[in-house]
Amino acid sequence: MKIGFVGTGVMGTGIVNNFLKAGHDVTVYSRTKSKAQPLIDNGASWGDTPAAVTSGQDFVFTMVGYPKDVEDVYMGENGIFSTATPDQVLIEMTTSTPSLAIKLGHYADEHNLKIIDAPVSGGDVGAKNATLTIMVGGTDAGFQQALPVLNQIGQQVKRFGDYGSGQHTKMANQIMIAGTMTGLTEMLVYAKAAKLDLSEVLDTLSSGAADNWSMDNYVPRILKQDYTPGFFAKHFLKDLRIALDEADKMDIPLPATEKAKELYEQLVDEEKLGNDGTQALVKLWWS
């Protein structure tokens, strides 16, 4: 298949490499070409704009930073919508706002195009190993057409309803992760203060009811003082703000998520550690 991919960050790089391994013809675009160079060296082609990456492809994926980036990539000058055709499926994988997913979906409907919102969970490990969880919103026709290629990068792919429902599902995911990240951080802070062997604590807790994906994947990195991003702290803060904004619209209080947002604001806005991984939350206690 011919695949266009916009966004070659940590997650996008892992996904594109899997498409290349599967033998697909992949064209990539990033605002900074040097970030895409390893993929080009690995066999991907380069497109100068999102519009160029879209032209002639079977599927076009986007995975960028923030909702404004998404809107620019699709609706801006030389954006995806300027060259998209009805036979393609546009697959928007950025964690963004449900309202923007709905806006893009309605635009696609009006112009006889197909788009789905398909945010993912699984971090850099899931992207690299093709074991992502993919949460989809959009028409069933678009979903069914995209399903074979989504199954190549995800171990769990599910459609939840119309445009925006994939993003709402991702917000539920991030709300849950907010709790696991604060929990694993406070667990480490407590265990260290009690002078316990942290490796042994991890081994023990991982075999019991406290086990969770974040602890299994991020605590070993923390113990090695590895704060490289499997997922950027600044992007997680963006997600928590979206989740709380959506909760406000539904008139539901989420006090634990609010507290997690405050902690990540301290990490990102005050400590200027937004380019670290989410596991860097522990740095608020540890130097």
Backbone bond lengths (Angstrom), bond angles and torsions (degrees), N, CA, C in turn:
res aa  C-N    CA-C-N  psi(-1)  N-CA   C-N-CA  omega(-1)  CA-C   N-CA-C  phi
1 M - - - 1.459 - - 1.518 110.54 -
2 K 1.303 115.77 158.72 1.455 122.03 176.11 1.529 108.34 -103.05
3 I 1.327 115.21 122.09 1.456 121.22 -173.21 1.516 109.86 -125.58
4 G 1.322 116.21 132.18 1.452 122.09 169.90 1.511 109.15 -101.75
5 F 1.328 116.88 142.61 1.465 119.77 -178.66 1.523 109.31 -139.73
6 V 1.327 115.96 121.16 1.463 122.81 179.19 1.521 108.65 -107.95
7 G 1.346 116.02 116.45 1.456 120.98 -179.52 1.514 111.00 111.61
8 T 1.324 116.26 107.55 1.471 119.84 -175.75 1.525 110.65 -121.07
9 G 1.327 115.38 49.06 1.451 120.70 174.53 1.515 110.76 -79.75
10 V 1.323 115.93 -158.96 1.467 120.95 -177.10 1.526 111.01 -57.42
11 M 1.321 116.33 -48.99 1.461 120.24 -177.50 1.526 111.61 -72.73
12 G 1.315 116.54 -47.43 1.452 119.97 -178.34 1.513 113.02 -58.96
13 T 1.327 116.67 -38.17 1.458 120.76 179.98 1.524 110.99 -61.58
14 G 1.324 116.26 -44.67 1.461 119.37 178.85 1.515 112.27 -62.86
15 I 1.322 117.33 -41.42 1.453 121.28 -179.49 1.519 110.96 -66.31
16 V 1.329 116.53 -46.83 1.468 119.93 -179.45 1.520 110.83 -61.63
17 N 1.319 117.88 -41.00 1.461 119.77 178.61 1.525 111.66 -59.71
18 N 1.324 116.84 -36.83 1.465 119.40 177.15 1.523 111.99 -68.09
19 F 1.330 116.69 -37.31 1.466 118.94 175.82 1.525 111.27 -64.92
20 L 1.322 116.01 -39.49 1.460 119.85 178.01 1.528 110.99 -64.95
21 K 1.327 116.57 -41.61 1.466 120.26 177.90 1.527 111.08 -61.43
22 A 1.329 116.05 -33.54 1.467 120.65 -179.91 1.525 112.63 -77.39
23 G 1.340 117.00 -4.37 1.453 120.80 175.96 1.505 115.62 91.56
24 H 1.337 117.15 11.32 1.458 119.84 179.65 1.529 110.80 -78.20
25 D 1.317 114.69 154.23 1.469 122.72 175.05 1.529 106.78 -88.76
26 V 1.337 117.41 108.61 1.464 121.73 -172.86 1.525 110.44 -114.67
27 T 1.330 115.31 130.85 1.458 122.44 173.85 1.522 108.12 -114.23
28 V 1.328 116.66 131.83 1.456 120.35 -173.35 1.528 111.07 -120.45
29 Y 1.332 114.28 155.67 1.464 121.86 172.97 1.519 108.38 -141.60
30 S 1.320 116.43 138.68 1.457 124.05 173.00 1.516 107.30 -142.52
31 R 1.322 117.07 150.45 1.465 119.01 178.62 1.525 111.13 -61.00
32 T 1.322 116.30 -30.46 1.461 121.42 176.79 1.519 108.11 -113.79
33 K 1.333 116.58 108.40 1.464 119.71 -173.40 1.512 112.55 -60.55
34 S 1.325 117.58 -32.06 1.464 120.07 -177.84 1.528 112.01 -60.10
35 K 1.339 116.61 -30.24 1.459 119.55 177.71 1.521 112.05 -67.13
36 A 1.327 115.81 -27.21 1.466 120.40 179.77 1.520 112.80 -90.01
37 Q 1.330 117.40 -8.96 1.463 119.91 -173.52 1.527 113.44 -57.61
38 P 1.355 119.58 -42.16 1.471 118.21 177.80 1.533 112.53 -58.26
39 L 1.322 117.25 -34.68 1.461 120.25 178.42 1.528 110.96 -72.17
40 I 1.326 116.16 -38.27 1.464 120.24 176.35 1.527 109.45 -63.32
41 D 1.322 116.59 -42.23 1.458 120.91 177.30 1.527 111.20 -62.44
42 N 1.339 115.39 -26.86 1.463 120.91 -177.96 1.524 112.70 -89.14
43 G 1.341 116.52 0.17 1.465 119.11 175.06 1.507 116.67 121.46
44 A 1.340 118.12 -6.18 1.460 119.92 177.78 1.521 110.62 -76.01
45 S 1.333 115.50 153.85 1.467 121.70 172.89 1.522 108.99 -94.19
46 W 1.320 116.06 162.06 1.462 121.85 -179.46 1.519 110.17 -109.06
47 G 1.342 115.95 136.90 1.448 121.88 171.37 1.511 109.31 -115.88
48 D 1.327 117.26 138.86 1.464 120.52 -173.70 1.519 114.00 -75.78
49 T 1.332 117.66 -20.36 1.462 121.98 -178.55 1.527 109.09 -145.73
50 P 1.334 118.08 163.47 1.465 119.09 173.02 1.529 112.35 -57.77
51 A 1.322 116.24 -35.86 1.467 119.24 177.88 1.520 111.21 -62.60
52 A 1.328 116.74 -42.08 1.463 120.71 -179.77 1.521 110.89 -66.53
53 V 1.326 117.00 -38.21 1.458 120.98 179.09 1.531 111.00 -65.80
54 T 1.323 116.51 -28.70 1.467 121.80 -176.57 1.523 112.35 -78.90
55 S 1.301 116.38 -36.61 1.467 120.89 -172.21 1.528 111.83 -60.00
56 G 1.335 115.82 123.74 1.457 121.83 173.73 1.514 116.14 81.43
57 Q 1.325 118.59 6.84 1.463 121.00 -177.76 1.533 111.55 -92.32
58 D 1.325 115.34 157.88 1.467 120.52 172.55 1.523 110.68 -82.27
59 F 1.333 115.66 -40.01 1.463 122.21 179.85 1.516 108.57 -135.16
60 V 1.335 115.73 143.95 1.459 120.78 176.62 1.526 108.03 -127.62
61 F 1.328 115.86 119.52 1.458 122.80 179.64 1.523 110.03 -102.81
62 T 1.317 115.71 145.12 1.461 120.76 171.71 1.517 109.25 -130.07
63 M 1.334 115.87 135.89 1.457 121.48 177.31 1.521 106.91 -149.45
64 V 1.323 115.58 89.31 1.457 121.60 -174.62 1.533 109.02 -117.11
65 G 1.341 117.67 -163.48 1.452 119.82 -169.16 1.516 117.00 -87.88
66 Y 1.332 115.95 -56.70 1.452 121.32 -168.72 1.535 110.44 -130.77
67 P 1.346 117.46 162.41 1.463 119.57 -179.92 1.530 113.78 -53.24
68 K 1.324 117.53 -39.80 1.470 119.11 178.48 1.528 110.99 -61.87
69 D 1.327 117.09 -37.36 1.465 120.43 176.76 1.521 110.26 -62.66
70 V 1.323 116.59 -40.96 1.466 120.88 178.74 1.522 110.16 -60.78
71 E 1.321 116.35 -49.02 1.458 120.08 -178.21 1.524 110.89 -61.58
72 D 1.325 117.40 -41.41 1.461 120.74 178.86 1.521 111.33 -64.22
73 V 1.323 116.81 -41.94 1.465 121.34 -177.39 1.523 111.16 -64.39
74 Y 1.319 116.82 -35.80 1.468 119.60 -178.92 1.514 113.37 -89.56
75 M 1.333 117.73 -43.53 1.457 121.06 -167.71 1.521 113.77 -111.57
76 G 1.335 117.37 -5.37 1.454 120.48 -179.63 1.512 112.76 -78.40
77 E 1.329 115.15 -178.47 1.461 120.63 176.44 1.525 108.85 -61.73
78 N 1.331 116.53 134.36 1.470 121.92 -175.63 1.528 111.74 59.02
79 G 1.332 115.66 33.37 1.458 120.65 179.00 1.513 112.57 -85.33
80 I 1.300 115.23 172.52 1.459 122.12 -176.58 1.517 112.62 -59.89
81 F 1.315 117.40 -41.76 1.465 119.84 -177.40 1.527 112.54 -63.93
82 S 1.328 117.79 -19.86 1.466 119.83 -177.60 1.525 112.64 -72.49
83 T 1.338 117.66 -21.50 1.467 119.93 -179.65 1.525 113.35 -126.59
84 A 1.333 117.98 0.64 1.463 120.67 -179.46 1.527 110.92 -66.38
85 T 1.329 115.90 150.67 1.466 122.45 -178.88 1.528 109.85 -128.91
86 P 1.339 117.57 159.54 1.471 120.97 -174.66 1.528 114.96 -62.71
87 D 1.318 118.08 -22.64 1.462 119.47 -177.48 1.528 112.72 -79.78
88 Q 1.315 117.99 -14.22 1.460 122.28 -178.31 1.529 111.33 -86.91
89 V 1.337 115.30 163.18 1.462 120.82 165.44 1.526 107.62 -119.73
90 L 1.324 116.10 128.00 1.456 123.45 176.27 1.523 107.33 -95.53
91 I 1.328 117.08 127.65 1.462 121.85 -172.16 1.524 108.32 -121.74
92 E 1.339 116.52 105.26 1.457 122.47 -174.27 1.529 109.02 -95.48
93 M 1.346 116.40 107.48 1.454 121.77 -172.13 1.529 114.26 -102.36
94 T 1.319 118.00 -4.41 1.464 120.83 177.10 1.526 109.75 -62.99
95 T 1.321 117.34 141.37 1.460 119.26 169.03 1.519 107.14 -76.07
96 S 1.331 115.52 111.05 1.454 121.95 -171.94 1.523 109.10 -136.31
97 T 1.321 117.20 -167.25 1.458 120.23 -178.06 1.523 111.05 -86.18
98 P 1.329 118.00 142.52 1.453 120.00 174.34 1.530 112.61 -56.76
99 S 1.328 116.56 -36.33 1.468 119.23 -178.32 1.525 111.40 -64.87
100 L 1.324 118.43 -36.46 1.457 120.40 177.29 1.520 110.55 -70.06
101 A 1.317 117.59 -38.49 1.467 120.17 176.47 1.525 110.69 -59.78
102 I 1.331 116.11 -40.00 1.467 120.57 178.09 1.534 110.15 -66.09
103 K 1.325 116.81 -42.74 1.463 121.47 179.21 1.532 111.02 -60.10
104 L 1.325 116.61 -46.81 1.463 120.12 179.41 1.518 111.01 -65.81
105 G 1.324 116.26 -37.80 1.457 120.01 178.86 1.513 112.76 -64.52
106 H 1.322 116.99 -42.59 1.465 120.19 178.79 1.525 111.57 -66.68
107 Y 1.330 116.32 -37.83 1.468 119.54 175.73 1.529 109.52 -61.67
108 A 1.328 116.19 -44.52 1.462 119.66 179.62 1.530 110.78 -61.10
109 D 1.327 116.92 -43.95 1.469 120.11 178.71 1.523 111.19 -58.44
110 E 1.317 115.84 -43.69 1.470 120.51 -177.38 1.524 112.29 -66.89
111 H 1.337 117.32 -22.36 1.461 120.85 -177.05 1.523 112.40 -114.68
112 N 1.336 115.84 20.06 1.462 122.08 175.74 1.531 111.78 57.26
113 L 1.334 115.88 40.96 1.462 121.84 177.58 1.524 109.42 -114.56
114 K 1.324 116.37 164.75 1.465 121.18 179.55 1.531 109.24 -119.51
115 I 1.334 115.52 126.67 1.467 121.32 177.16 1.517 109.11 -141.16
116 I 1.315 116.36 144.63 1.460 121.24 173.09 1.524 108.53 -130.31
117 D 1.342 116.02 145.57 1.464 119.15 169.20 1.527 106.28 -90.66
118 A 1.344 115.20 128.69 1.470 120.17 -171.87 1.524 111.27 -142.47
119 P 1.348 118.14 60.50 1.468 119.44 177.48 1.523 110.54 -64.88
120 V 1.320 115.33 161.01 1.465 119.95 -172.41 1.526 110.92 -128.55
121 S 1.327 114.66 163.06 1.454 122.80 170.59 1.522 107.71 -133.24
122 G 1.316 115.63 150.17 1.459 119.97 -179.89 1.509 113.49 135.40
123 G 1.340 117.20 -9.17 1.456 121.62 175.52 1.511 113.90 62.65
124 D 1.329 114.84 -166.38 1.455 120.03 -178.04 1.525 112.05 -64.05
125 V 1.339 117.03 -30.03 1.464 120.63 178.90 1.528 109.80 -66.10
126 G 1.330 116.59 -45.70 1.456 120.50 179.23 1.512 112.87 -64.99
127 A 1.343 116.66 -37.94 1.466 120.54 178.13 1.526 110.66 -65.41
128 K 1.327 116.17 -42.86 1.457 121.01 -178.44 1.526 111.99 -68.40
129 N 1.330 116.50 -39.46 1.459 121.14 -174.05 1.521 113.97 -95.29
130 A 1.339 117.05 3.51 1.469 122.08 -179.44 1.531 111.22 59.31
131 T 1.340 115.95 41.53 1.460 120.93 -179.44 1.529 111.15 -122.88
132 L 1.318 116.42 31.00 1.457 120.76 -178.75 1.523 111.55 -67.80
133 T 1.322 114.95 154.13 1.459 122.22 165.21 1.525 106.38 -98.89
134 I 1.324 116.63 125.72 1.468 121.29 -173.99 1.521 108.89 -118.77
135 M 1.337 115.19 123.80 1.462 122.87 -174.57 1.529 108.86 -110.38
136 V 1.319 117.40 117.36 1.460 120.78 -166.12 1.523 112.20 -114.50
137 G 1.331 114.93 138.87 1.449 122.77 168.40 1.519 108.95 -127.08
138 G 1.327 117.09 149.34 1.466 120.56 -179.13 1.512 110.95 135.83
139 T 1.311 115.82 -173.26 1.460 119.69 -178.41 1.523 111.08 -70.08
140 D 1.318 115.82 151.75 1.460 119.35 177.86 1.524 110.62 -65.96
141 A 1.336 117.31 -33.01 1.464 119.99 179.48 1.529 110.77 -62.51
142 G 1.324 116.48 -45.65 1.459 119.90 178.03 1.513 111.66 -64.00
143 F 1.324 116.01 -40.66 1.460 120.77 -179.70 1.524 111.20 -63.60
144 Q 1.323 116.63 -46.94 1.466 119.77 -177.89 1.525 111.34 -64.13
145 Q 1.323 117.24 -37.40 1.460 119.86 178.56 1.527 111.13 -66.87
146 A 1.329 116.21 -35.70 1.471 120.43 -177.81 1.522 113.31 -84.38
147 L 1.331 117.87 -17.68 1.454 121.38 -171.29 1.533 114.08 -55.12
148 P 1.320 120.23 -43.52 1.476 118.32 -178.99 1.522 113.37 -59.68
149 V 1.324 117.78 -39.25 1.461 119.51 -179.55 1.531 111.03 -77.43
150 L 1.327 117.72 -33.02 1.466 120.18 176.28 1.524 111.06 -66.01
151 N 1.328 116.28 -35.51 1.460 119.78 178.89 1.529 112.53 -65.92
152 Q 1.310 117.23 -17.63 1.463 120.29 178.95 1.525 112.68 -78.74
153 I 1.327 116.96 -15.81 1.466 119.85 -178.92 1.526 112.71 -121.82
154 G 1.325 117.38 -5.52 1.459 120.57 -177.54 1.511 112.51 -129.41
155 Q 1.322 115.89 146.49 1.463 119.86 175.57 1.525 111.72 -95.40
156 Q 1.321 116.84 -15.21 1.459 122.50 177.50 1.518 107.43 -139.11
157 V 1.326 117.00 113.59 1.466 122.16 -178.59 1.522 107.24 -128.46
158 K 1.341 117.03 120.68 1.459 119.90 -176.37 1.517 111.25 -142.80
159 R 1.318 115.62 136.04 1.469 121.25 174.40 1.520 109.12 -92.42
160 F 1.348 116.30 133.53 1.451 121.73 -176.06 1.523 113.93 -107.31
161 G 1.320 117.13 -7.20 1.455 119.32 -179.95 1.509 111.20 146.68
162 D 1.326 116.02 -152.92 1.460 121.61 -173.23 1.535 110.24 -75.83
163 Y 1.330 115.33 -176.42 1.469 121.59 -178.24 1.524 111.48 -49.34
164 G 1.311 115.52 134.87 1.455 122.05 178.88 1.510 114.44 94.98
165 S 1.328 118.10 -19.14 1.465 119.08 -176.59 1.521 111.92 -72.74
166 G 1.321 117.06 -28.50 1.459 119.03 173.19 1.517 111.25 -63.93
167 Q 1.337 115.98 -42.15 1.466 120.55 178.77 1.532 111.30 -67.00
168 H 1.321 117.21 -38.75 1.466 118.72 177.10 1.536 110.64 -62.82
169 T 1.324 116.78 -39.50 1.463 120.12 178.35 1.521 110.26 -64.18
170 K 1.337 116.56 -40.17 1.465 119.45 178.05 1.531 110.88 -64.60
171 M 1.326 118.09 -34.58 1.458 119.80 176.59 1.527 110.54 -63.97
172 A 1.340 117.08 -40.19 1.468 119.82 175.80 1.525 110.11 -60.92
173 N 1.324 116.64 -40.02 1.460 122.13 177.35 1.531 111.11 -61.11
174 Q 1.329 116.49 -45.35 1.465 120.05 -177.53 1.525 112.02 -69.64
175 I 1.324 116.84 -32.77 1.465 120.34 175.18 1.528 109.90 -61.06
176 M 1.328 115.74 -43.34 1.458 119.98 178.19 1.529 111.22 -64.76
177 I 1.333 116.91 -44.09 1.463 120.95 -179.27 1.528 110.98 -64.55
178 A 1.331 117.04 -33.59 1.471 119.45 177.23 1.516 110.14 -55.63
179 G 1.327 116.83 -41.36 1.454 120.70 178.77 1.518 112.48 -68.89
180 T 1.341 117.37 -40.33 1.465 118.61 -179.13 1.526 111.26 -69.70
181 M 1.337 117.66 -34.56 1.468 119.35 -179.76 1.525 111.60 -69.80
182 T 1.321 117.17 -42.55 1.467 118.15 177.31 1.523 110.11 -68.77
183 G 1.333 117.20 -35.64 1.458 120.60 178.89 1.515 112.65 -64.57
184 L 1.342 116.70 -47.06 1.469 118.61 -178.21 1.530 110.52 -67.55
185 T 1.338 116.82 -33.88 1.467 119.89 178.75 1.523 110.78 -65.75
186 E 1.329 116.71 -48.96 1.457 119.42 -178.60 1.525 111.39 -68.36
187 M 1.337 117.11 -31.42 1.462 120.36 174.47 1.523 110.87 -59.85
188 L 1.346 116.51 -45.85 1.464 119.96 179.83 1.523 111.96 -66.04
189 V 1.323 116.38 -42.56 1.463 120.78 179.89 1.531 110.37 -60.91
190 Y 1.319 115.74 -43.95 1.470 120.43 179.74 1.525 110.75 -66.30
191 A 1.336 117.18 -47.94 1.463 120.91 -177.16 1.531 111.34 -62.88
192 K 1.327 116.45 -38.81 1.458 119.38 179.02 1.521 110.72 -66.82
193 A 1.336 117.10 -42.24 1.462 120.49 179.54 1.530 111.42 -63.57
194 A 1.337 115.24 -30.65 1.463 120.11 177.90 1.519 112.39 -83.42
195 K 1.337 116.76 4.33 1.459 124.07 177.28 1.537 112.68 60.81
196 L 1.332 115.02 38.53 1.458 120.36 175.60 1.523 109.89 -88.63
197 D 1.322 116.38 157.37 1.463 121.55 173.44 1.525 107.72 -75.59
198 L 1.326 117.05 113.06 1.461 120.45 -171.84 1.522 112.46 -67.28
199 S 1.306 118.02 -33.95 1.466 120.16 177.52 1.525 110.51 -65.11
200 E 1.317 115.84 -41.06 1.460 119.23 178.92 1.527 111.43 -69.28
201 V 1.327 116.20 -35.75 1.471 119.84 175.54 1.526 109.76 -60.97
202 L 1.333 116.65 -45.96 1.467 120.26 179.30 1.517 110.99 -60.13
203 D 1.338 117.21 -47.48 1.464 120.55 -179.62 1.527 111.33 -58.15
204 T 1.323 115.56 -40.70 1.459 119.59 -177.32 1.521 111.93 -72.18
205 L 1.335 116.88 -48.59 1.462 120.04 -177.89 1.525 111.72 -65.56
206 S 1.334 116.79 -30.89 1.461 120.40 -179.48 1.525 112.71 -67.06
207 S 1.336 116.28 -16.51 1.464 119.46 -179.88 1.524 112.44 -99.06
208 G 1.330 115.96 3.37 1.461 119.15 -177.27 1.516 113.34 -123.24
209 A 1.313 115.66 -161.22 1.466 121.57 -174.41 1.521 113.27 -68.50
210 A 1.334 117.30 -17.62 1.469 119.97 -179.64 1.527 112.64 -80.23
211 D 1.314 117.90 -6.29 1.468 120.26 -174.95 1.522 111.07 -61.85
212 N 1.338 116.18 139.80 1.466 121.83 174.45 1.521 108.85 -159.46
213 W 1.327 116.65 163.51 1.462 122.49 -175.24 1.519 111.73 -60.16
214 S 1.313 117.42 -43.57 1.471 120.27 -177.06 1.519 111.00 -63.25
215 M 1.325 116.91 -42.67 1.459 119.52 179.65 1.527 110.35 -65.01
216 D 1.319 116.67 -44.44 1.463 120.19 -177.80 1.524 112.38 -63.27
217 N 1.330 116.96 -35.60 1.457 120.45 -173.55 1.522 113.81 -95.58
218 Y 1.333 117.91 -28.93 1.454 119.42 -173.44 1.529 114.31 -103.15
219 V 1.332 117.98 -32.14 1.469 117.89 179.77 1.530 111.64 -62.16
220 P 1.350 120.19 -42.40 1.468 117.94 175.94 1.527 112.92 -57.79
221 R 1.322 117.57 -34.56 1.469 120.06 177.18 1.529 110.46 -67.84
222 I 1.318 116.17 -42.98 1.463 119.64 179.86 1.527 110.31 -60.87
223 L 1.320 116.80 -41.91 1.467 120.08 -178.49 1.523 111.48 -65.26
224 K 1.334 116.94 -23.10 1.469 120.98 175.51 1.524 111.48 -96.46
225 Q 1.344 116.04 7.45 1.468 122.33 -176.66 1.533 110.89 55.86
226 D 1.320 115.04 40.30 1.462 122.45 178.57 1.530 107.92 -103.32
227 Y 1.323 114.81 106.01 1.465 119.79 -178.17 1.532 111.73 -110.85
228 T 1.328 116.24 18.02 1.468 119.31 176.01 1.523 108.90 -63.05
229 P 1.318 117.09 146.39 1.459 119.40 -171.23 1.530 114.64 -80.50
230 G 1.328 115.19 116.94 1.454 119.19 158.78 1.515 107.57 -79.72
231 F 1.323 114.65 -28.00 1.468 123.36 173.63 1.521 105.84 -152.26
232 F 1.324 117.23 126.47 1.463 121.41 -175.43 1.524 111.65 -64.79
233 A 1.328 115.99 137.79 1.459 120.57 175.50 1.530 111.34 -59.18
234 K 1.337 117.03 -37.77 1.465 120.24 -179.22 1.522 111.48 -65.67
235 H 1.317 117.29 -33.33 1.462 120.12 178.88 1.527 110.60 -76.08
236 F 1.336 116.96 -34.04 1.459 118.88 176.57 1.523 110.43 -66.26
237 L 1.325 117.53 -39.03 1.460 120.64 175.67 1.520 110.51 -60.77
238 K 1.329 116.24 -42.47 1.471 119.95 175.74 1.524 110.90 -57.05
239 D 1.322 116.71 -42.87 1.461 120.80 -179.09 1.523 111.48 -65.28
240 L 1.330 117.09 -42.35 1.463 120.02 -179.88 1.526 111.00 -64.35
241 R 1.311 116.56 -37.18 1.467 119.61 177.30 1.524 110.90 -65.16
242 I 1.328 116.99 -40.27 1.466 120.08 176.89 1.522 109.95 -63.26
243 A 1.335 116.72 -46.99 1.467 120.67 -178.31 1.524 111.32 -58.77
244 L 1.327 116.68 -43.58 1.461 119.85 -178.80 1.521 111.64 -70.40
245 D 1.331 116.68 -34.38 1.463 119.96 175.76 1.522 110.52 -64.05
246 E 1.329 116.85 -42.98 1.467 120.47 178.31 1.526 110.64 -66.28
247 A 1.338 117.14 -38.05 1.463 120.46 177.63 1.525 110.83 -63.01
248 D 1.330 116.43 -39.87 1.461 120.19 177.11 1.521 111.21 -60.47
249 K 1.322 116.35 -40.19 1.469 120.29 179.26 1.525 111.15 -63.18
250 M 1.332 116.26 -31.17 1.468 121.24 179.68 1.522 111.85 -93.39
251 D 1.342 116.31 2.31 1.461 123.18 176.41 1.530 111.55 60.08
252 I 1.354 115.68 44.93 1.459 119.78 176.47 1.529 109.36 -123.00
253 P 1.328 117.94 129.86 1.468 120.81 178.48 1.524 110.27 -82.09
254 L 1.332 116.09 139.42 1.460 122.06 177.22 1.535 107.79 -130.33
255 P 1.329 117.27 75.32 1.470 119.92 -172.50 1.526 113.90 -63.10
256 A 1.311 118.86 -36.90 1.462 120.02 -179.69 1.524 110.78 -68.21
257 T 1.327 116.04 -40.21 1.464 119.78 177.39 1.518 110.86 -66.92
258 E 1.312 116.79 -36.74 1.471 120.98 175.96 1.521 110.80 -60.90
259 K 1.316 116.52 -41.76 1.468 119.61 179.13 1.526 110.68 -66.73
260 A 1.327 117.12 -40.63 1.464 120.25 176.87 1.524 110.54 -60.68
261 K 1.329 116.55 -41.05 1.462 120.23 177.88 1.526 110.91 -61.34
262 E 1.327 117.03 -42.55 1.468 120.32 179.05 1.530 111.01 -61.51
263 L 1.312 117.58 -40.34 1.466 121.14 179.39 1.532 110.88 -66.47
264 Y 1.321 116.66 -42.63 1.468 119.08 178.80 1.529 111.35 -71.00
265 E 1.327 117.80 -28.94 1.463 119.21 172.17 1.517 110.61 -63.46
266 Q 1.332 116.25 -40.32 1.462 119.99 177.17 1.529 110.37 -62.50
267 L 1.334 116.17 -43.20 1.461 120.65 -179.24 1.523 111.93 -66.27
268 V 1.327 116.59 -44.65 1.465 121.48 -173.10 1.521 111.87 -85.40
269 D 1.325 117.04 -50.32 1.469 120.81 -172.51 1.524 112.86 -82.19
270 E 1.333 117.56 -38.43 1.462 120.26 -177.07 1.524 112.20 -92.38
271 E 1.322 116.52 -45.45 1.472 120.20 -178.36 1.529 112.84 -85.73
272 K 1.328 117.09 -10.41 1.471 123.12 178.04 1.530 111.67 58.60
273 L 1.334 115.84 44.01 1.459 121.06 -178.73 1.527 111.48 -115.49
274 G 1.319 115.91 30.91 1.452 120.05 -177.54 1.507 114.76 -65.68
275 N 1.330 118.19 -22.20 1.458 120.86 179.22 1.516 113.09 -87.70
276 D 1.331 117.17 -1.78 1.462 120.87 170.35 1.526 109.25 -78.97
277 G 1.314 115.59 167.14 1.449 119.84 174.55 1.515 111.81 -73.66
278 T 1.320 116.26 167.29 1.471 120.80 -178.69 1.524 111.89 -59.68
279 Q 1.353 117.08 -26.15 1.461 120.52 -179.50 1.519 112.60 -67.08
280 A 1.336 117.00 -12.69 1.471 120.54 178.71 1.520 112.10 -68.75
281 L 1.319 118.37 -4.18 1.466 119.76 176.70 1.529 111.27 -53.94
282 V 1.323 116.19 -30.99 1.463 119.88 -179.53 1.525 112.24 -63.12
283 K 1.335 117.24 -19.95 1.465 120.85 179.65 1.538 112.30 -65.69
284 L 1.329 117.36 -16.46 1.460 118.66 175.37 1.524 110.43 -66.67
285 W 1.345 118.18 -19.86 1.467 123.31 177.90 1.528 111.51 -109.68
286 W 1.341 116.29 -37.24 1.448 121.28 -175.71 1.516 109.88 -108.69
287 S 1.307 117.81 139.51 1.470 120.90 176.25 1.529 109.11 -79.03
